[in-house]
């Protein structure tokens, strides 16, 4: 694999042809992804205004890195790493806002444990979890037509998915931080999970009570 150098000045705003390998269906036909498609998808995942400004800025840094990856796809790991950083920062800020005296050496894994212990995050707060559970429920309902014994049972552990994130997020972040050639175009999935997590840490009612106080 040859090294991809700094883009020449005349090619700075030229879309990276790496994206030509990916297509989308626009309702009429299957076509290559355009910059407008890329932008629209990123723009749809944003943090709400009541999230602390410092947290939102880190998330915006990640969104911008992902946006410019359309011109240089090797920026994808940068965007990925930055969104993980925004999550760790948000977890730390939440702990401090809750009056928790946490050591500076606490990493993302320990912060996740605290968030789960305090129930700041629960599985139902993640769109991907709700979507998956809806799929499980529909599948069970279809199978029950064949065998009535096959019924949907909602999870008893309402933080099982949170624990999966507590394991995977620090691991993936460390892989990127220590140097990795890992590339995947679907970074947006990480953004969606991160946004749902951060919105749980800083709910709207907290912002309302702080402003009214």
C-alpha positions in Angstrom: 0.0 0.0 0.0 1.5 3.3 -1.1 1.4 6.4 1.2 -1.4 8.9 0.4 0.4 12.3 0.5 -0.9 15.7 1.2 -3.4 16.7 -1.5 -2.1 19.2 -4.0 -3.6 22.7 -3.7 -5.5 22.4 -6.9 -7.1 19.1 -5.7 -8.1 20.3 -2.2 -11.8 20.5 -3.0 -11.8 17.5 -5.2 -13.9 14.6 -3.8 -11.8 11.5 -2.9 -12.5 8.8 -5.5 -12.4 6.3 -2.6 -16.1 7.1 -2.1 -16.9 5.9 -5.6 -17.0 2.4 -4.3 -20.1 3.3 -2.2 -23.6 3.8 -3.6 -27.0 4.8 -2.4 -30.6 4.5 -3.5 -32.2 8.0 -3.8 -35.8 6.7 -4.3 -35.4 6.6 -8.1 -32.1 4.9 -8.8 -28.9 3.6 -7.4 -26.1 6.2 -7.7 -22.8 7.2 -6.2 -22.8 9.2 -3.0 -22.5 13.0 -3.5 -21.2 15.6 -1.2 -24.7 16.8 -0.5 -25.7 13.3 0.6 -22.7 13.0 2.8 -23.4 16.4 4.4 -27.1 15.7 4.9 -26.4 12.5 6.8 -23.9 14.2 9.1 -26.1 17.2 9.7 -28.9 15.0 10.9 -26.9 13.9 13.9 -26.3 16.8 16.2 -26.3 17.6 19.9 -29.1 19.7 21.3 -28.5 23.2 22.6 -28.9 22.3 26.2 -25.8 20.0 26.1 -22.8 21.8 27.7 -21.0 23.9 25.2 -17.6 22.2 25.7 -19.1 18.8 25.0 -20.9 20.1 21.9 -17.7 21.6 20.5 -15.8 18.3 20.7 -18.8 16.7 18.9 -18.7 19.4 16.3 -15.0 18.8 15.8 -15.8 15.2 15.0 -18.6 16.1 12.6 -16.3 18.5 10.7 -13.6 15.8 10.4 -16.2 13.4 9.1 -17.5 16.0 6.6 -14.0 16.7 5.2 -13.3 13.0 4.9 -15.3 13.3 1.7 -12.2 15.0 0.3 -9.6 12.9 2.1 -11.0 9.5 3.3 -8.1 9.0 5.6 -9.7 11.5 7.9 -12.3 8.8 8.9 -10.2 7.5 11.8 -9.7 11.1 13.0 -13.5 11.6 13.0 -14.0 8.3 14.8 -11.4 9.0 17.4 -12.8 12.5 18.0 -16.4 11.3 18.6 -15.1 8.8 21.2 -13.2 11.7 22.8 -16.4 13.7 23.0 -18.1 10.8 24.8 -15.3 10.4 27.4 -15.3 14.2 28.0 -19.1 14.1 28.4 -19.0 11.3 30.9 -16.3 13.2 32.9 -18.3 16.4 32.8 -21.5 14.6 34.0 -19.6 13.1 36.9 -18.3 16.4 38.0 -21.6 18.1 37.5 -23.1 15.5 39.8 -20.6 16.3 42.5 -18.5 13.2 42.1 -14.9 13.6 43.0 -13.2 11.6 40.3 -9.4 11.1 40.0 -7.8 12.5 36.9 -6.5 9.0 36.0 -10.0 7.6 35.5 -10.4 6.6 31.9 -13.4 6.0 29.7 -14.1 2.5 31.1 -14.3 3.6 34.7 -16.5 6.5 33.7 -18.8 4.2 31.9 -19.0 2.0 35.0 -20.0 5.1 37.1 -22.7 6.1 34.5 -24.2 2.6 34.5 -24.0 2.4 38.3 -25.8 5.8 38.7 -28.2 4.8 35.8 -27.4 7.9 33.9 -27.6 5.8 30.8 -30.1 3.0 30.0 -30.6 0.8 27.0 -34.0 2.4 26.1 -32.2 5.7 25.6 -30.5 4.4 22.4 -32.3 4.5 19.1 -30.3 1.5 17.8 -31.4 -0.6 20.8 -35.1 0.4 20.4 -34.9 -0.4 16.7 -33.3 -3.8 17.3 -35.9 -4.6 20.0 -38.7 -3.7 17.7 -37.3 -6.0 15.1 -37.1 -8.8 17.7 -40.7 -8.2 18.8 -42.0 -8.3 15.2 -40.1 -11.5 14.5 -41.4 -13.1 17.6 -45.0 -12.1 16.7 -44.6 -13.7 13.3 -43.1 -16.9 14.7 -45.9 -17.1 17.3 -48.3 -17.7 14.4 -46.5 -20.9 13.9 -45.8 -21.8 17.5 -47.8 -19.9 20.2 -45.1 -20.7 22.7 -42.7 -18.4 20.9 -43.4 -15.0 22.4 -41.4 -11.8 22.7 -40.0 -11.2 26.1 -38.6 -7.8 26.8 -35.1 -7.7 28.3 -34.9 -7.9 32.1 -31.6 -6.2 32.3 -32.2 -2.6 31.1 -28.5 -1.8 30.8 -27.1 -4.9 29.0 -26.5 -2.8 25.9 -24.9 -0.1 28.0 -22.4 -2.7 29.3 -21.6 -3.7 25.7 -20.7 -0.1 25.0 -18.7 0.2 28.2 -16.5 -2.6 26.8 -16.4 -1.7 23.1 -16.0 2.1 23.2 -12.8 2.2 25.3 -11.3 -0.6 23.2 -12.1 1.0 19.9 -10.9 4.4 21.1 -7.6 2.9 22.3 -7.1 1.1 19.0 -7.5 4.4 17.1 -5.5 6.4 19.6 -2.5 4.1 19.5 -2.4 4.1 15.7 -4.6 2.1 13.3 -5.3 1.8 9.6 -8.9 0.8 10.4 -11.2 2.4 7.9 -15.0 2.1 7.5 -17.4 4.6 5.9 -20.2 4.0 8.4 -18.7 6.2 11.1 -22.2 7.8 11.3 -23.3 4.9 13.4 -20.8 5.8 16.1 -22.1 9.4 16.0 -25.7 8.3 16.5 -24.9 6.2 19.5 -22.7 8.9 20.9 -25.4 11.5 20.5 -28.0 9.3 22.3 -25.6 8.6 25.1 -24.7 12.3 25.6 -28.3 13.3 25.5 -29.0 10.9 28.3 -26.2 12.3 30.4 -27.5 15.8 29.9 -31.3 15.6 29.7 -33.4 18.7 28.8 -35.1 18.8 32.3 -31.7 19.3 33.9 -31.0 22.3 31.7 -34.4 23.7 32.4 -33.9 23.4 36.2 -30.4 25.0 36.0 -31.7 27.9 34.0 -34.7 28.5 36.2 -32.5 28.3 39.3 
